[in-house]
Amino acid sequence: MTRASYVTPGQTAARIDNLRRLVAELMIRPLRRDEIGNLLQMGPSGVRKYLVDLGSRITTARVDSESVCFLAITTEQAQAYLAQLATAPVARPTGVPKRPSDVAKIGTGRLVHIMEDDVHYSVRLSSAAPARDPLVAALFGARVPEVRA
């Protein structure tokens, strides 16, 4: 399923906040990848995605057999980048709220969602209690009702 180009993903606000925290911390000191993971509270694959998002703004170097990330831009450029992140569009929900006409209520507590489709079909919702199919009952016997406590 592809997403329309005009829809802002729901995680955008949290992602922008994490980028801002990461850049602010990198302005103070260089960080190892595990420290970035602790700061953002995520695993190595999530850290890798944030480092890709920062792109040429950071430099990675090996120090004592560990990968350390440094800010590769000046403080003024980092401040400008943070200001640019602050003006990013606010996230909006990608899902369409369900209309009452899309949800049919059967009895008490049961909902049936009727999806929109190109093909017209008639849906009749039965209020009868569910019962075992007669052919299944002939093969396997009548179902013993369960007692729930």
Buried (B, 14 or more C-beta within 10 A) or exposed (E): EEEEEEEBEEEBBEBBEBBBEBBEBBEEEBBBBEBBBEBBEBEEEBBBEBBEEBEEBBEEEEEEEEBBBEBBBEEEEBBEBBEEBEEBEEBEEEEEEEEEEEEEEEEEEEEEEEEEEEEEEEEEEEEEEEEEEEEEEEEEEEEEEEEEE
